[in-house]
C-alpha cells in the first residue's frame, strides 16, 4: 500500500541549479586555450588542466580560486617554465573576472522557491569558496527563502546526514535537488534522502557519474519549475 510522502525539508544545490555557473567557466577556458596555444595543443592542455584540478582539489577546494591556481600551474608545466609573466597575469585577470561576474538566476527559480518555502523547510547546500558563494547568495535575492545555508568543502553522504539531522528532519523526509549526479544526487540517496536530478548544460568532467536508474528514491526533472508537481506525486510504500 502506498501513502503520501511527508517531506519536511528540501535541499538545493546552488551553481547551475539556481544560477548560471559552468558556462562562465567554459568561456574562460576557451580564452585560456587561446593564451596557451603557443605551448600546447588544445586536447593536451585540457587534459593537463583537468589533471591539475583533480590533484589540487584536496588542497585548494572547489571554486574560482582553485581553478585559477590550477591553470597557472598547468601553464608553467606545459611551457617548461617559459610562459611569460604577462600571460600569467592574463590568467589571473580571467580568474578575477569570474569572481566578479554578475549573477544570473536560472528560469523559474525565484517563483518555485517562493512557492515551496510556504510548505517546506528550504536549505541551500553547496560547495566551493566560502566568500564567493556567500556573495552570490546575497546577489541572488534568495537568502530570505532559506532556513539554513551550508557551504561545504565536499558533499558526501555523511555531510548530508549531518545537515538533515541538524535541521530537524530524518533523511527519509528530506529531498536534495541539483544538477550534479556525483555531488547532489548519489550521496543524498546514500544518506537515505530523495535525490532529484535537474540537468543543466554540459557538466564539469569531475562531476560526472552514472544515474542510479531504478533507485526508488531517484527522480529526474527537466527544469526546477517542475519540482512542486513532482513532490505532489511522490509516494511512500
C-alpha positions as CSV (number, residue, x, y, z in Angstrom):
1,X,0.0,0.0,0.0
2,X,1.2,3.5,-0.8
3,X,0.6,6.6,1.2
4,X,1.6,10.3,0.6
5,X,5.2,11.0,1.5
6,X,5.7,13.6,4.2
7,X,8.7,15.7,3.1
8,X,9.7,18.3,5.6
9,X,13.0,19.6,4.1
10,X,14.2,20.4,0.6
11,X,17.9,20.9,-0.1
12,X,19.1,22.8,-3.1
13,X,22.4,23.0,-4.8
14,X,23.5,26.5,-5.9
15,X,25.7,26.6,-9.0
16,X,23.9,25.6,-12.2
17,X,20.9,24.6,-10.1
18,X,19.7,28.1,-9.0
19,X,22.0,30.2,-11.1
20,X,24.4,30.0,-14.1
21,X,28.0,29.0,-13.4
22,X,29.6,26.4,-15.6
23,X,29.0,28.4,-18.8
24,X,31.2,31.2,-17.4
25,X,34.0,28.7,-16.6
26,X,33.8,27.3,-20.2
27,X,34.1,30.8,-21.8
28,X,37.1,31.5,-19.6
29,X,38.5,28.1,-20.5
30,X,38.3,28.9,-24.2
31,X,40.2,32.2,-23.6
32,X,42.9,30.2,-21.7
33,X,43.3,27.8,-24.6
34,X,44.0,30.8,-26.8
35,X,46.5,32.2,-24.4
36,X,48.4,28.9,-24.0
37,X,48.1,27.7,-27.6
38,X,51.8,28.6,-28.4
39,X,52.9,25.9,-25.9
40,X,50.3,23.1,-26.1
41,X,47.6,21.8,-28.4
42,X,44.0,22.2,-27.0
43,X,43.3,18.5,-26.3
44,X,46.6,18.1,-24.3
45,X,46.1,21.4,-22.5
46,X,42.6,20.4,-21.4
47,X,43.8,17.1,-20.1
48,X,46.7,18.7,-18.2
49,X,44.4,21.3,-16.7
50,X,41.8,18.7,-15.6
51,X,44.6,16.6,-14.0
52,X,45.9,19.6,-12.1
53,X,42.4,20.4,-10.8
54,X,41.9,16.9,-9.7
55,X,45.2,16.9,-7.8
56,X,44.6,20.3,-6.3
57,X,41.0,20.0,-5.0
58,X,42.1,18.4,-1.7
59,X,44.4,21.4,-1.2
60,X,42.5,24.4,-2.7
61,X,39.0,23.1,-2.7
62,X,36.4,23.9,-5.3
63,X,35.8,27.2,-6.9
64,X,37.4,30.0,-9.0
65,X,40.5,30.4,-6.9
66,X,41.5,26.8,-7.1
67,X,40.6,26.8,-10.8
68,X,42.9,29.8,-11.4
69,X,45.8,28.4,-9.5
70,X,45.5,25.1,-11.4
71,X,45.5,26.9,-14.7
72,X,48.6,28.8,-13.7
73,X,50.3,25.5,-12.7
74,X,49.3,24.0,-16.0
75,X,50.7,27.0,-17.9
76,X,54.1,26.6,-16.2
77,X,54.1,22.9,-16.7
78,X,53.2,22.8,-20.4
79,X,55.6,25.6,-21.3
80,X,58.5,24.1,-19.3
81,X,58.6,27.3,-17.2
82,X,58.8,29.6,-20.2
83,X,55.4,31.1,-20.1
84,X,55.7,35.0,-19.8
85,X,54.6,36.8,-16.6
86,X,52.2,38.8,-18.9
87,X,50.3,35.6,-19.8
88,X,50.1,34.5,-16.1
89,X,48.8,38.0,-15.4
90,X,46.1,37.5,-18.0
91,X,45.1,34.2,-16.4
92,X,44.8,35.9,-13.0
93,X,42.7,38.6,-14.6
94,X,40.4,35.9,-16.1
95,X,40.0,34.5,-12.6
96,X,39.1,37.9,-11.2
97,X,36.5,38.3,-13.9
98,X,34.9,35.0,-12.9
99,X,34.7,36.1,-9.3
100,X,33.1,39.4,-10.3
101,X,30.7,38.1,-12.9
102,X,27.1,39.3,-12.4
103,X,24.8,36.6,-11.1
104,X,22.0,35.3,-13.3
105,X,19.2,33.1,-11.9
106,X,18.0,30.2,-14.0
107,X,14.4,30.4,-15.3
108,X,11.7,29.7,-12.8
109,X,14.0,29.6,-9.7
110,X,12.5,32.5,-7.8
111,X,8.8,31.6,-8.2
112,X,9.5,27.9,-7.5
113,X,11.4,28.6,-4.3
114,X,8.9,31.1,-3.1
115,X,6.1,28.6,-3.5
116,X,7.9,25.8,-1.8
117,X,9.1,27.9,1.1
118,X,5.4,28.2,2.2
119,X,5.1,24.4,2.7
120,X,8.7,23.1,3.4
121,X,11.9,23.9,5.1
122,X,14.4,25.0,2.4
123,X,18.2,24.6,2.7
124,X,20.9,25.8,0.4
125,X,23.6,23.0,0.3
126,X,26.5,24.0,-1.9
127,X,30.3,23.6,-2.0
128,X,33.1,25.9,-3.1
129,X,34.8,29.1,-2.0
130,X,33.0,30.4,1.1
131,X,33.3,34.1,0.3
132,X,32.3,33.7,-3.3
133,X,29.3,31.6,-2.6
134,X,28.2,34.0,0.1
135,X,28.5,36.9,-2.3
136,X,26.5,35.0,-5.0
137,X,23.8,34.1,-2.5
138,X,23.5,37.7,-1.4
139,X,23.3,38.9,-5.0
140,X,20.6,36.3,-5.8
141,X,18.0,37.9,-3.6
142,X,17.0,34.4,-2.4
143,X,18.6,34.4,1.0
144,X,15.4,35.1,2.9
145,X,13.8,31.9,1.5
146,X,16.3,29.5,3.1
147,X,16.0,28.3,6.6
148,X,19.7,27.2,6.5
149,X,22.8,27.7,4.4
150,X,25.5,25.0,4.3
151,X,28.7,25.8,2.3
152,X,30.8,22.6,2.3
153,X,34.3,21.6,1.2
154,X,32.8,18.3,-0.1
155,X,29.4,16.8,-0.4
156,X,29.1,13.2,0.8
157,X,26.6,11.0,2.5
158,X,27.9,11.8,5.9
159,X,27.6,15.6,5.3
160,X,24.0,15.2,4.1
161,X,23.0,13.0,7.0
162,X,24.6,15.5,9.5
163,X,22.9,18.5,7.8
164,X,19.4,17.0,7.7
165,X,19.7,15.9,11.3
166,X,20.9,19.4,12.4
167,X,17.9,21.0,10.7
168,X,15.4,18.8,12.4
169,X,14.4,16.1,10.0
170,X,15.3,12.5,9.2
171,X,16.9,11.9,5.8
172,X,13.8,9.9,4.7
173,X,11.9,13.2,5.0
174,X,14.4,15.2,3.0
175,X,14.9,15.7,-0.7
176,X,18.0,17.1,-2.4
177,X,17.8,18.9,-5.8
178,X,20.8,19.6,-8.0
179,X,22.5,19.3,-11.4
180,X,25.4,17.1,-10.3
181,X,24.8,13.4,-10.2
182,X,28.0,12.9,-8.3
183,X,27.6,15.6,-5.6
184,X,23.9,16.3,-5.3
185,X,22.1,13.0,-6.1
186,X,24.2,9.9,-5.2
187,X,25.4,10.9,-1.8
188,X,21.9,12.2,-0.8
189,X,20.4,8.8,-1.8
190,X,23.2,7.0,0.2
191,X,22.2,9.1,3.2
192,X,18.6,7.9,2.9
193,X,17.1,11.1,1.3
194,X,15.5,11.5,-2.0
195,X,17.6,12.8,-4.9
196,X,16.3,14.9,-7.8
197,X,18.5,15.5,-10.8
198,X,17.9,18.7,-12.8
199,X,20.3,18.6,-15.8
200,X,21.8,21.8,-17.0
201,X,24.2,22.2,-19.9
202,X,27.3,20.1,-20.0
203,X,28.5,19.1,-16.6
204,X,32.1,19.6,-15.4
205,X,34.1,16.4,-16.1
206,X,35.0,15.9,-12.5
207,X,31.3,15.9,-11.5
208,X,30.3,13.1,-13.9
209,X,28.6,10.0,-12.6
210,X,26.1,7.5,-13.9
211,X,22.4,7.8,-12.9
212,X,21.1,5.3,-10.4
213,X,18.4,4.1,-12.7
214,X,15.7,2.1,-10.9
215,X,16.5,3.5,-7.5
216,X,13.2,4.0,-5.7
217,X,14.1,7.5,-4.4
218,X,15.7,8.9,-7.5
219,X,13.9,11.2,-9.9
220,X,14.8,13.5,-12.8
221,X,13.0,16.6,-14.0
222,X,13.7,18.8,-17.0
223,X,13.6,22.1,-15.0
224,X,13.3,23.3,-11.5
225,X,9.8,24.7,-12.0
226,X,8.6,21.1,-12.3
227,X,9.6,20.3,-8.7
228,X,6.3,21.2,-7.0
229,X,4.4,18.9,-9.3
230,X,6.9,16.1,-8.7
231,X,6.7,16.5,-4.9
232,X,3.0,16.1,-5.1
233,X,3.3,12.7,-6.9
234,X,5.8,11.1,-4.5
235,X,4.5,8.2,-2.6
236,X,6.0,6.1,0.3
237,X,5.5,2.4,0.2
